[in-house]
Structure formats: C-alpha cells, structure tokens
Amino acid sequence: MERSLRDEMAEARAVQAGGNIGRARTCARRAAGMALRDALGIGPGLQTYASTFIEGLRKLSQDDNYPSKVRDAAARLTDRSKPDRTSASANPVRDAEIIIQHFGLDLFC
C-alpha cells in the first residue's frame, strides 16, 4: 500500500524527534517529492517536471522560478550525507514543510 504525504510527514516528525535525522530526511524527501508530484507532475507517466522525486527536488533546488527559501530547502534535502553522517539538512521536517507549504499542500500533512 502506498504511503501518503501525511504518513511520510508523521513518520519524519516522529523519527526526527527521536534523533534519527537520516530516516527523517528520507521521509521528508518523499513527502516533498509527493508535493512536487501533485503540483508539477513527477513520476512514471507524469514526467512534466521530473521523472523521480529526488530528480524533482534537485531540479527545484536550481529553478529560479521559485523563491530562494524553497530552492534552499530542496537543496538541503538532496544534499548527500557526509562520511560523519551529517547533512546540510539539520531539520528535514522543516525543509519539507517549506516546500509543501509553497505548493499549498500543507493541509495534507
């Protein structure tokens, strides 16, 4: 069964509160990707903007049609973890919320 944006954000919040930033980032990326899918068309058969969630977030991070706040949140979410397991996204839940709210889908999370 496919998880919803709400499911992903609920898990992201729970695991981030528990200190598992890596898992929170994974869930937050999926939630933000779902928002992009719904707003712009992402995924198999919906390749208006990008073919995958992560590709969509990477593209969004460089797309000057969107505010820097949104681009920066997308960039942090797609940043690869460093060898010491740290990432640019210290608060992946907030980064996903910025993207979700920008596209007016915050009612779903």
C-alpha positions as CSV (number, residue, x, y, z in Angstrom):
1,M,0.0,0.0,0.0
2,E,1.4,3.4,-1.0
3,R,2.0,5.8,1.9
4,S,0.6,9.3,1.8
5,L,2.2,12.6,2.2
6,R,0.6,12.8,5.7
7,D,2.1,9.3,6.5
8,E,5.6,10.4,5.5
9,M,5.4,13.7,7.4
10,A,4.1,11.9,10.5
11,E,7.0,9.5,10.4
12,A,9.5,12.2,9.6
13,R,8.4,14.2,12.7
14,A,8.4,11.1,15.0
15,V,11.9,9.9,14.0
16,Q,13.4,13.4,13.9
17,A,12.1,13.9,17.4
18,G,13.8,10.7,18.4
19,G,17.1,11.8,16.9
20,N,17.1,9.8,13.7
21,I,17.8,12.6,11.3
22,G,18.8,10.2,8.4
23,R,15.4,8.5,8.5
24,A,13.7,11.8,8.9
25,R,15.4,13.1,5.8
26,T,14.3,10.1,3.8
27,C,10.7,10.5,4.8
28,A,10.8,14.3,4.4
29,R,12.3,13.9,0.9
30,R,9.4,11.5,0.0
31,A,6.8,13.9,1.3
32,A,8.3,16.9,-0.5
33,G,8.5,14.8,-3.7
34,M,4.8,13.9,-3.3
35,A,4.0,17.6,-3.1
36,L,6.0,18.2,-6.3
37,R,4.3,15.3,-7.9
38,D,0.9,16.7,-7.1
39,A,1.8,20.3,-8.0
40,L,4.1,19.8,-11.0
41,G,3.9,16.3,-12.3
42,I,6.6,13.9,-11.2
43,G,6.9,10.2,-11.6
44,P,6.3,7.5,-14.2
45,G,3.7,8.8,-16.7
46,L,3.8,12.2,-15.1
47,Q,7.1,13.5,-16.3
48,T,6.1,17.1,-16.7
49,Y,8.8,18.3,-14.3
50,A,10.9,15.3,-13.5
51,S,10.8,11.5,-13.5
52,T,11.6,10.9,-9.8
53,F,11.1,12.6,-6.5
54,I,14.8,13.2,-6.0
55,E,15.3,14.4,-9.5
56,G,12.4,16.8,-9.0
57,L,13.9,18.1,-5.7
58,R,17.3,18.6,-7.4
59,K,15.7,20.5,-10.3
60,L,13.7,22.6,-7.9
61,S,16.9,23.5,-6.0
62,Q,18.2,25.2,-9.1
63,D,14.9,26.5,-10.6
64,D,14.9,30.3,-10.5
65,N,11.2,30.4,-10.9
66,Y,10.8,29.6,-7.2
67,P,11.8,31.6,-4.1
68,S,15.3,31.1,-2.7
69,K,13.7,29.8,0.5
70,V,12.1,26.9,-1.5
71,R,15.2,26.3,-3.6
72,D,17.4,26.2,-0.5
73,A,15.1,23.7,1.3
74,A,15.2,21.4,-1.7
75,A,19.0,21.7,-1.9
76,R,19.3,20.8,1.8
77,L,17.0,17.8,1.3
78,T,19.0,16.5,-1.6
79,D,22.4,17.1,0.0
80,R,24.3,13.8,0.4
81,S,25.3,12.8,3.9
82,K,29.0,13.4,4.7
83,P,31.2,10.5,5.9
84,D,30.5,11.5,9.5
85,R,26.7,11.0,8.8
86,T,26.0,14.8,8.9
87,S,24.0,16.6,6.3
88,A,23.1,20.2,5.3
89,S,19.6,19.4,6.3
90,A,19.6,19.7,10.1
91,N,15.8,20.0,10.2
92,P,14.5,17.9,7.3
93,V,10.9,18.2,8.5
94,R,11.0,22.0,8.3
95,D,12.6,21.8,4.8
96,A,9.8,19.6,3.6
97,E,7.2,21.9,5.2
98,I,8.7,24.8,3.3
99,I,8.2,23.0,0.0
100,I,4.8,21.6,0.9
101,Q,3.5,25.0,2.0
102,H,4.8,26.7,-1.0
103,F,2.7,24.5,-3.2
104,G,-0.3,24.9,-0.9
105,L,-0.5,21.3,0.2
106,D,0.1,21.9,3.9
107,L,-3.5,20.8,4.6
108,F,-2.4,17.2,3.8
109,C,0.4,17.0,6.3
